[in-house]
């Protein structure tokens, strides 16, 4: 049974990928494994109680297991309980790549769309910089997640997040023609590009040393500077400074990691679009894991709020 098909208090069985397994102790001093299971529809947590040494050795992050159990709700959070685990037998599913959460859109369509949008960056300086960075990080950009956990934390999530933001920007520049669409599109297309340097990839995503010590905002600014030098562009020109400003300010607040706050309209709009898409993905991901009439677990990145899943269709039917 797929994770998103599990119903409250129902028994289930199936094959799942162990996304995380951490050995912990109960108050009574007994070992247990705090685990997160994943398939291509989502993830769910659960504990293997009274874990024995051979359990700790066998049930490690990145392994596929067969699991039986019951889907329950504890403190508002869906989880699996009464679980029994075993490793796959010959002929049973054991390829971790089959259990990755996939991008909700076709990767080729996303690539085609972003390549088309490059032509809508009419300013030659900005287009050259963006093209150079996309050539440099082509394979990684289209396969990396956009985050470790919070939003778009799935294979190709980085490209999907970028494409969604561009679609939002396309609508906004028609409503507010005062915006410079070339600057806005260029800033969006590279604002998170250095996630390919900050993170390790789609499998068992972790932060790299550069990611921990420097972070993607400073790293993408560094990448822009390198490309500007390679292309022989004037690094003091207003065009280059504006593009760097957009990526440096896209988190909006100093306490959120941006060294400067947005000071041009396009920078503020980029920040707001980024915020909208990240929050929408967090809400959709959480709501996808609960049944209608249930509340999601508290979402830390959304002020620890829970969200209710109503008995409504997404589109009102007349």
C-alpha positions in Angstrom: 0.0 0.0 0.0 1.3 3.5 -0.9 1.8 5.9 2.0 -0.7 8.4 0.7 -3.3 5.6 0.6 -3.0 4.6 4.2 -6.1 5.2 6.2 -6.4 6.0 9.9 -6.4 2.9 12.1 -6.1 0.5 9.2 -3.6 -2.3 8.8 -1.2 -2.1 5.8 1.8 -3.8 4.3 4.2 -3.0 1.6 7.8 -2.1 0.6 9.2 1.2 1.7 12.6 3.0 1.8 14.1 3.9 5.1 14.7 7.7 4.8 16.0 8.0 8.4 16.8 5.7 11.3 18.1 7.0 14.6 18.9 4.8 17.6 17.3 6.3 20.8 16.4 5.2 24.3 13.1 5.2 26.1 12.8 6.6 29.7 13.2 3.0 30.9 16.6 2.8 29.1 15.4 0.5 26.3 16.7 1.0 22.7 14.3 1.9 19.9 14.7 3.1 16.3 13.0 6.4 15.4 12.4 5.9 11.7 11.1 7.7 8.7 9.8 5.7 5.8 9.3 6.9 2.2 7.8 5.9 -1.1 7.1 7.8 -4.2 3.9 9.3 -2.7 5.4 10.7 0.5 6.8 9.8 3.9 5.7 8.8 7.4 7.4 8.3 10.7 7.3 5.4 13.1 9.2 3.7 15.9 10.6 0.2 16.1 10.4 -0.6 19.8 12.8 -2.8 21.7 15.4 -2.6 18.9 18.0 -5.4 19.0 21.6 -5.0 17.8 20.8 -6.9 14.6 17.9 -4.5 13.9 20.2 -1.5 14.2 22.6 -3.1 11.7 19.9 -4.2 9.2 17.5 -1.3 9.2 19.7 1.5 8.2 19.1 4.7 6.2 18.9 4.0 2.5 17.7 0.4 2.7 14.4 -0.9 1.4 12.3 -2.9 3.8 9.0 -4.8 3.8 6.8 -3.4 6.6 3.5 -4.4 8.1 1.8 -2.2 10.7 -1.1 0.2 11.5 -1.5 3.8 10.4 -2.4 5.9 13.4 -2.4 9.6 14.5 -0.3 10.6 17.5 -0.4 14.2 18.8 -1.9 15.3 15.5 0.8 13.6 13.4 0.3 10.6 11.1 2.6 7.7 12.0 2.9 3.9 11.7 2.7 1.7 14.8 2.8 -2.0 15.6 5.3 -2.3 12.8 7.2 -5.5 11.8 10.1 -5.1 9.4 12.2 -7.5 7.3 14.6 -7.1 4.4 13.4 -7.9 0.9 13.8 -11.5 -0.4 15.0 -12.4 -3.8 12.8 -11.0 -6.5 11.2 -8.4 -4.2 11.7 -4.7 -4.7 15.0 -3.5 -3.3 16.0 -0.5 -5.5 16.0 2.7 -3.4 15.5 4.8 -6.6 12.0 3.4 -7.0 10.9 4.9 -3.7 12.1 8.5 -4.2 9.4 11.2 -4.1 9.2 12.5 -7.6 8.6 16.0 -8.9 4.9 16.5 -9.6 5.7 17.6 -13.2 7.5 16.1 -16.1 11.2 16.9 -15.9 11.6 17.4 -19.7 8.6 19.8 -19.7 10.3 21.8 -16.9 13.6 21.9 -18.7 11.9 23.0 -22.0 10.0 25.7 -20.2 13.1 27.1 -18.5 15.1 27.0 -21.7 12.3 29.0 -23.4 12.2 31.5 -20.6 15.9 32.2 -21.1 15.0 33.9 -24.4 12.7 36.3 -22.4 15.7 37.7 -20.6 16.2 40.5 -23.1 19.1 42.2 -21.4 22.3 40.7 -22.9 24.4 40.9 -19.7 21.8 39.1 -17.5 21.1 36.5 -20.2 24.8 35.7 -20.6 25.3 35.2 -16.9 22.3 33.0 -16.5 23.1 30.9 -19.6 26.7 30.4 -18.4 25.6 29.2 -14.9 22.9 26.9 -16.4 25.6 25.3 -18.7 28.0 24.9 -15.8 25.5 23.2 -13.5 23.1 21.7 -16.0 22.8 18.1 -14.8 22.8 18.9 -11.1 20.3 21.8 -11.4 17.7 19.5 -13.0 18.0 16.7 -10.5 18.7 18.3 -7.1 16.0 19.0 -4.5 15.4 22.6 -3.5 15.9 21.8 0.2 16.7 19.0 2.7 13.3 19.0 4.4 11.2 22.1 4.3 9.9 22.5 0.7 10.5 20.9 -2.7 12.6 18.3 -0.9 12.4 15.8 -3.8 14.4 14.9 -6.9 14.2 17.7 -9.4 12.5 19.9 -6.8 15.0 22.7 -7.5 14.1 23.1 -11.1 10.4 22.6 -10.3 10.5 25.4 -7.7 12.3 27.7 -10.1 9.9 27.0 -12.9 6.9 27.6 -10.7 8.3 30.9 -9.5 8.8 32.0 -13.2 5.2 31.2 -13.9 4.1 33.4 -11.0 6.4 36.1 -12.2 5.0 35.9 -15.7 1.5 36.7 -14.3 2.8 39.5 -12.1 4.7 41.4 -14.8 1.4 41.6 -16.9 -0.4 43.1 -13.9 2.5 45.4 -12.9 4.3 46.3 -16.2 6.5 48.7 -14.2 8.6 45.6 -13.2 11.6 44.8 -15.3 10.8 41.3 -16.4 14.3 40.5 -17.6 15.8 41.3 -14.3 13.1 39.5 -12.4 13.3 36.4 -14.6 17.1 36.3 -14.4 17.1 36.7 -10.6 14.6 33.9 -10.2 16.4 31.5 -12.5 19.6 31.6 -10.5 18.5 32.6 -7.0 18.7 29.1 -5.6 21.2 27.7 -8.1 23.9 27.2 -5.5 21.7 24.6 -3.8 23.7 22.2 -6.0 26.7 23.2 -3.9 24.9 23.5 -0.6 23.3 20.1 -0.7 24.6 16.6 -1.5 21.8 15.6 -4.0 18.5 13.8 -4.1 19.6 10.6 -2.2 19.8 11.0 1.6 20.0 14.8 1.2 22.5 16.4 3.6 24.3 19.7 3.7 27.9 19.8 2.3 30.7 21.4 4.2 30.3 24.5 1.9 26.6 24.4 2.6 27.1 24.5 6.3 29.9 27.0 6.5 28.9 29.4 3.7 25.3 28.7 2.5 23.7 28.9 -0.9 23.1 32.7 -0.9 26.8 33.5 -0.5 27.8 30.7 -2.8 25.6 31.9 -5.7 26.9 35.4 -5.3 30.4 33.9 -5.6 29.4 32.0 -8.8 28.0 35.1 -10.4 31.3 36.9 -9.7 33.3 34.1 -11.2 31.1 34.1 -14.4 31.3 37.8 -14.7 35.1 37.6 -14.7 35.1 34.7 -17.2 32.9 36.6 -19.6 34.9 39.8 -19.2 32.0 41.8 -17.9 32.2 45.0 -15.8 31.6 43.8 -12.2 30.9 47.4 -11.2 28.1 47.9 -13.8 24.6 48.6 -12.5 23.3 45.5 -14.3 25.7 43.1 -12.5 25.1 44.8 -9.1 21.3 44.6 -9.5 21.4 40.9 -10.3 23.7 40.2 -7.4 21.4 42.2 -5.2 18.4 40.1 -6.2 20.0 36.9 -5.2 21.6 38.3 -2.0 18.3 39.7 -0.8 15.9 36.9 -1.7 15.4 35.6 1.8 14.1 39.1 2.6 15.3 39.4 6.2 18.8 39.5 7.7 17.8 36.9 10.3 16.8 34.5 7.5 20.2 34.6 5.9 20.2 37.5 3.5 23.1 39.9 4.0 20.9 42.8 2.6 17.2 43.4 2.5 15.4 44.0 -0.9 16.0 47.5 -2.1 14.5 47.4 -5.6 11.0 46.3 -6.6 12.2 43.2 -8.5 14.1 42.0 -5.4 11.0 42.4 -3.2 8.8 40.6 -5.7 11.3 37.8 -6.0 11.3 37.4 -2.3 7.5 37.4 -2.1 7.2 34.8 -4.9 9.8 32.6 -3.3 7.9 32.8 -0.1 4.6 32.0 -1.7 5.8 28.9 -3.6 7.8 27.5 -0.6 4.8 27.9 1.7 2.3 26.4 -0.8 4.5 23.4 -1.2 4.8 22.9 2.6 1.1 23.1 3.0 0.3 20.8 0.0 2.9 18.3 1.2 1.5 18.2 4.7 -2.1 18.1 3.6 -1.4 15.2 1.2 -0.5 13.0 4.1 -3.8 13.4 6.0 -7.4 12.4 5.3 -10.2 14.9 4.7 -11.5 16.2 8.0 -8.0 15.9 9.7 -5.4 18.4 10.7 -1.8 18.2 9.6 1.0 18.0 12.1 2.3 21.4 13.2 4.5 22.8 10.4 7.5 24.5 12.1 8.4 26.7 9.1 4.8 28.0 9.1 4.8 29.3 12.7 4.1 25.8 14.0 0.6 26.0 12.7 -1.6 23.0 11.7 -3.8 23.1 8.6 -7.2 21.5 8.2 -8.1 19.4 5.1 -11.7 20.2 4.3 -14.2 17.9 2.6 -14.1 20.1 -0.5 -12.9 19.7 -4.1 -10.1 22.0 -5.0 -12.3 23.5 -7.7 -15.9 24.4 -6.9 -18.3 22.6 -9.2 -21.2 24.6 -10.5 
